[in-house]
């Protein structure tokens, strides 16, 4: 097995292994070939100054447990040392499908992050079940609900500035990543010109969707529910009632809300964050 850095041109030839969403300048793509030169694995690393992130790893069936994954991690470690990167993190949800990954990272000397207990669990339910559990809250007239797709760059920059000021007070809330996701269902809420809350609702496929980045300034529960009704209402026009809804809060406020709304039938998955010192 031999690992190598995949160039942009080479990535086009291994697209079944590399999802197009990862093919950008922020990511380092490594491949692995067998003795005959056949590509048998791919790993995608998001490069950051101190601790980089393993975003994706795939090894072809028939080549697993034969050293392909280890070879790619080892090559990344050597590259990281030369470039002043001192760590690598990996995040995933632990279930029966990821047990083998958990064992693999443990064998590669990844350790569990001490703060992972503060990470938000993921809840999976259906759109129909979710709507049954959400109280109907009328849209509050004084607030302006704006689809993320309709927000101008100038207004987005202003909202980012508002959040930075708010975060300095000791309360961190995340800004929706405007350029990274499908933003047809997501919305940001303003009172006059000030940002007061946001929610991301995105379509993953015809049968699945995701709800995340749920928060309001100063924990406004009525506004939070109104945002849920508004954004999920957009999605309901396009997706069926039995569509799978994956929800993760990213904030304590968002996590509390989805715990309450998920219902008894929802599936709960625990997040895992593991770290490797390189």
Long-range contacts (C-beta under 8 A, 24 or more apart in sequence): 1-32, 1-33, 1-34, 1-35, 1-40, 1-66, 1-67, 1-68, 1-71, 2-32, 2-33, 2-71, 3-30, 3-31, 3-32, 3-71, 3-72, 3-74, 3-75, 4-30, 4-31, 4-32, 4-33, 4-75, 5-29, 5-30, 5-31, 5-75, 5-79, 6-30, 6-31, 6-42, 13-39, 14-39, 14-42, 17-41, 17-42, 17-58, 17-60, 18-42, 18-44, 18-56, 19-56, 22-55, 22-56, 27-55, 28-52, 28-76, 28-79, 30-72, 30-75, 30-76, 31-72, 32-59, 32-68, 32-69, 32-71, 32-72, 34-63, 40-68, 41-68, 41-69, 41-71, 41-72, 42-72, 43-69, 43-72, 43-73, 43-76, 45-76, 45-88, 47-85, 48-85, 49-84, 49-85, 50-85, 50-86, 50-87, 51-85, 51-86, 51-87, 51-88, 51-89, 51-275, 52-76, 52-80, 52-85, 52-87, 52-88, 52-89, 53-88, 53-89, 53-90, 53-91, 54-88, 54-89, 54-90, 57-101, 69-104, 69-108, 70-108, 73-108, 73-276, 76-278, 77-276, 77-278, 80-278, 81-278, 85-278, 86-277, 86-278, 87-275, 87-276, 87-277, 87-278, 88-275, 88-276, 88-278, 89-113, 89-273, 89-274, 89-275, 89-276, 90-273, 90-274, 90-276, 91-271, 91-272, 91-273, 92-271, 92-272, 93-122, 93-269, 93-270, 93-271, 93-272, 94-269, 94-270, 94-271, 94-272, 95-269, 102-272, 105-274, 105-276, 106-274, 108-276, 109-276, 110-274, 110-275, 110-276, 111-274, 111-275, 111-276, 112-272, 112-273, 112-274, 112-275, 113-273, 113-274, 113-275, 115-273, 116-271, 116-272, 116-273, 119-271, 119-273, 120-248, 120-249, 120-250, 120-251, 120-254, 120-255, 120-271, 121-248, 121-255, 121-268, 121-269, 121-270, 121-271, 122-246, 122-247, 122-248, 122-268, 122-269, 122-271, 123-246, 123-247, 123-248, 123-258, 123-259, 123-262, 123-266, 123-267, 123-268, 123-269, 124-244, 124-245, 124-246, 124-247, 124-266, 124-267, 124-269, 125-244, 125-245, 125-247, 125-262, 125-263, 125-265, 125-266, 125-267, 126-241, 126-242, 126-243, 126-244, 126-245, 127-209, 127-232, 127-235, 127-236, 127-239, 127-240, 127-241, 127-242, 127-243, 127-245, 128-241, 128-242, 129-262, 129-263, 129-265, 129-266, 130-232, 130-245, 130-261, 130-262, 130-263, 131-232, 131-236, 131-241, 132-263, 133-260, 133-261, 133-262, 133-263, 134-225, 134-228, 134-229, 134-232, 134-261, 135-225, 136-229, 137-222, 137-225, 137-226, 137-229, 138-226, 139-226, 139-229, 139-230, 140-222, 140-223, 140-226, 142-191, 143-189, 143-190, 143-191, 143-196, 143-223, 143-226, 144-189, 144-190, 144-191, 145-187, 145-189, 145-226, 145-227, 145-230, 146-187, 146-188, 146-189, 146-190, 147-183, 147-184, 147-185, 147-186, 147-187, 147-234, 148-176, 148-178, 148-183, 148-186, 148-187, 148-188, 148-200, 149-183, 149-184, 149-186, 151-178, 151-188, 158-193, 158-195, 159-188, 159-190, 159-195, 162-194, 162-195, 163-195, 166-217, 173-215, 173-217, 173-251, 174-213, 174-215, 174-250, 174-251, 176-200, 176-213, 184-234, 185-209, 185-231, 185-232, 185-234, 185-235, 186-213, 186-231, 187-227, 187-230, 187-231, 189-216, 189-223, 189-227, 196-220, 196-223, 197-223, 197-224, 197-227, 198-227, 199-227, 199-228, 199-231, 201-231, 201-232, 201-234, 201-235, 203-235, 203-238, 203-239, 204-246, 206-239, 207-240, 207-243, 207-244, 208-243, 208-244, 208-245, 208-246, 209-235, 209-239, 209-243, 209-244, 209-245, 209-246, 210-245, 210-246, 210-247, 210-248, 211-245, 211-246, 211-247, 211-248, 211-258, 212-247, 212-248, 212-249, 212-250, 212-254, 213-250, 213-254, 214-249, 214-250, 214-251, 214-253, 214-254, 214-257, 214-258, 215-250, 215-251, 215-253, 215-254, 216-253, 219-253, 224-253, 224-257, 225-257, 228-257, 228-261
